[in-house]
Amino acid sequence: MKLAHWIATLMLTHAAIAGAAQCTAQSGERRIALLELYTSEGCDSCPPVDRWVSALPSRGVTPERVVTLAYHVDYWNYIGWPDPFAQARFTERQRFVNARIRSRTVYTPQLMLDGKDYRRGLLRDEFSEQIAAINRTKPGANIRLALTASAPALDVVGTVSLGDTKRNAQTFLALYENKLANQVTAGENKGKRLEHDFVVRELAGPLALDTVGKFMHQFKIDKRWKTRDITVAAFVQDAATGEVLQALVAPWCG
């Protein structure tokens, strides 16, 4: 009877693990940069920058150095091609962050590095050097994530420990998907097959932290999303300046 009970317990434990896999991630002693791309499938100048962003990991610019997020905006939808990844909230965020840096121009493709407008050099791209400089600085926050996958949801529990910027710090979560593609049949990119990575499916925040810096959020997973290509990113940002205090990613597990 004891052996049978042990076998039954083992089977139940295995079933529980299989049904709700969990993984964790912890930020380190160096600051990870945040790169944000505002893009659209309706914009004919966007594909080259989309490809540049997708190629970053192959150049050694990995999530251990920079967290990359691609927001598809919706203000190009009117010209004939509704971007299936576009959300009005991403347009609102782009307008907000540009207002924070006192820029009157909202455009695509736009890159923002650590909350500031980033323009790639025409003769020399200094992106890697700028990332290295950010990585050498001390983070202003420490982030820990625990992800529990149990279809059709992904539960995220995290903690944020802050330095001297508690008053202005805001915490965000972004769920993004890699290896996406579309055959565009209308608009400025008609006839092109467009490929994308780091596509934000959902942005949550600013999140409420309890007295010990803990937060919780549940992402509802659309059945059309490929869970093997899903990653959750967390970042803590100074609300007044846009400076990113720390960033972290945790890929889907299970």
N, C-alpha and C positions, 0 to 999 in steps of 0.2 A: 504493500500500500504506500509506503514511504517513497519508493522509486516512482510509482505512478503519479503521486502527488508532485514530486519534483519535476517530472517530465511535463505535467500539465501547467505548472507554474512557469517553466521555461518557455513553453509555447505561447502563453499569454503575454509574457514580457516581450518576446520577439515580435508578437503581433502589435503590441503597443508602440514599440520602437519603429516598426515599419510604417505604422499609421500616422505617427507624429514625430518625425525626425527633427532634431535640434542641433544647431551649430552656434558658435560664439565667435566674436571678434573683439579685439582690444587695440586701441590706438597706442602708439609708442611715444618715444621721447622727442621725435622730430615732427615738425609740422608738415602735414600733407596739404598740398594746394588744391584748390577747387577751380576747375575749368568748366564754364557754362557756354553752351552754343545755342543761339536762337536761330532757328532754321525753318524751312518750309519746302514741301515738294512742289509748291506753286511758284517758286522763285528760281529763275534760270541761273543765277549766280551762286546758288547754294551748293549744288553737287560737288564742286571742287573742294570746298571747305569741309563738307561731310566726309569726303574721302580722306582728307588730311587728318581729321579727328579719328577716323577709324584706324588709320595707320599708326597712331601714336604708340600702342603697345609693342608693335614690331620694331619701333625705334628705341625701345627701352623705357618709354614713358608709361609705366605701369601704374596700377592703383596704389602701389606702395609709395608712389611719388606724387601722383595727382589723381583726384577723383574727377571723372568727366561725366557731365550730364548734358543731354541734347533735348532742348525743349522745342517742340514743333508748334509754331504760332498759327493762329487762324485768320489773320487779316489778309492773307493772299487767296483765301478760298473763293472769293467773289469772281476771280478771273477765269473760272472754268474747271478747276481741279480742286475738289475738297480733300485736303490732306487728311488721311485716315488717322494720323497720329496727333493731329492738332487739337489743342484745347484752349478755350478762352482764358483759363486761369494762367496759362503760360504767357499769353499776350499781356495780361494784367501784370504779371511779375516783371516782364521786360520793361514795361512802361514805368513801373515803380523803381526798379534798380537804376534806370537811366535818369529818372527824376532825382534820385539820391545823389548821383554824381553830377547833377546839374547839366545834363545833356538834353538838348531839345530835339535830337534826332533819334528816331527809333527805326531800325533797319534790319534787314537780313542779307547775308548771314552776319550775325554779330557774335564775337567771342568776348567773354568776360573772364578775367583771371583774378581770383581773389576779390571779386566785387568791383573791379575796375575794367573799363573798356580796354581790350587788347587788340592791337593792330599788328599783323605779321609784317616783318620787314621785307621790302621788295628785293633787296640785294642779299640780305643775310637774315636768316631766321634765328633770333636769340631766345627762342622759347625754352629750350633745354637749360640754358644758363639761368633764366629767370626761375624756372622750377627748382633748380639746384639751390639758388639763393633762398627761396622760401623754405626748402627742406632743411636748411642749416639753422633756421630760427626756432626758438623754443615755442611749443604750442601754448595757447592760452586756455586750452580745455583738454580734458581727457574723456574719451568716449568708450563705452563698452556696450556691445549689442549681443542679444540672444534671440535667434530666429527659430521659431517652431513652425514647421510646415505640416499642415493638415488640410488637404484639399476639401473645399475650394478656398481656403484662406491661408494667409501667412501672418502669424502673430509675431510682433516685435516687442521685446522688452529691453529697455536700455537705461543706462545711467550716464549722467554728464557731471563731471567735476570741473568747476571753473576757478580761474585765477582771480585777478583783480578787476575783471570786467563783468561782474555778475549782473549789474543793472541793465546793460544794453544787450546782453547775449540772448540770441534766439536759436532754438534747435529745430532742425528740419530733417525729414526723412523723404527719400525719393526711391521709388521702385522703378528700375529701368530694365530694358530688354535689348539684347544684342542680336545680330544676324537677322535683320529684317530687310525686306525688299518689296518693291512694288513696280509694276509695269504701268507707267503713267500714260493715259490715253487722251488727255486734254490739257489746256493751259500752256505755260511757257516751256514746260519740260515734256511736251507731248512726244510720244514715241521712245522715250528713254526708260531704261530699267534703272531704278534708283535703289541703292543699298545703304543701310543705316546701322549704326551701333549706338549704344548708350542712350537709346530712346526712352525718355521718361514716360512711364505709363500713369503714374500717380505721384503727386507731390503732397506731402502732409506737413503742416506746421504754419506758424510757430507752435510747437508742442508745449503743453503745460508740464512743468516739472514739479514733483512734490518736494518736501522739505529736505530730502536726501539726494535730490537730483534725478529721481527715477521717472521714467515715462513709459507709456504703453500705446501701441497702435496696432490695428488689424487691417491688413490689405486684403481686399476681396480679389481673388484671382479669376480673371476671365478665362474660360475654357479654351479660347483661341490663342492665349499666350503660351509660349514654349518655356516651361518651368526650368529646363536645363540651361536656358540662356538668361535667366532672371537674376538680378543682383539688387541688393538693398544698400543704399548709400545714406550715411548720416553726416550732417555737417552743422557746426556751431558757428554763427556769424554775428558780428557786431551790428546791431540794428541801425546804429547811427552812421557808421563809416562804410559798412559792407565788408570789412576785413574778416576773413575766415580764420577763426581761432583754431580749428582742427576739423579734419574730415576723415571718414572711415568707410570701407565697404565690407559687406558680408554676402557672399554668393548663396544662392538657393542650395539647400542641402536636403538630401532625402530622396 
